[in-house]
Amino acid sequence: MLTVLPSFMLGHVVSVEPYLGAGAYGPRFGPPVTVRCFLDEQTRTVRAPAGQEVTSSSTVYARPGLVCPAESRVTLPDGRVTRVIARLDRSGGGMPTPDHVEVQLL
């Protein structure tokens, strides 16, 4: 029975700097964390947490526990730096599907 994304699906590596909030000199970020994931570089329309529709350039699928709130900074394998639109927990609810985190990127 699957419980999390299997290792063979995590062929990409990204760097995530969690958003900590606004500071006196602009946004503040935590230290970068290297994350093994599956990166889907497909443009699509998604709904941001505030409700507006935005265009997502990529989606990262990673194992549960990834900390990356909206506005976190993500560096993709090609060196492009982008930001998190939304982080969604995807649980199978006990069904034999892999639990994972979906991270929609600008």
Stockholm file with secondary structure:
# STOCKHOLM 1.0

chainA/1-106         MLTVLPSFMLGHVVSVEPYLGAGAYGPRFGPPVTVRCFLDEQTRTVRAPAGQEVTSSSTVYARPGLVCPAESRVTLPDGRVTRVIARLDRSGGGMPTPDHVEVQLL
#=GR chainA/1-106 SS CCCBCCGGGCCEEEEEECEEEEETTEEEECCCEEEEEEEECCCEEEECTTSCEEEESEEEEECTTCCCCTTCEEECTTSCEEEEEEEEEECCTTSSSCBEEEEEEC
#=GC SS_cons         CCCBCCGGGCCEEEEEECEEEEETTEEEECCCEEEEEEEECCCEEEECTTSCEEEESEEEEECTTCCCCTTCEEECTTSCEEEEEEEEEECCTTSSSCBEEEEEEC
//
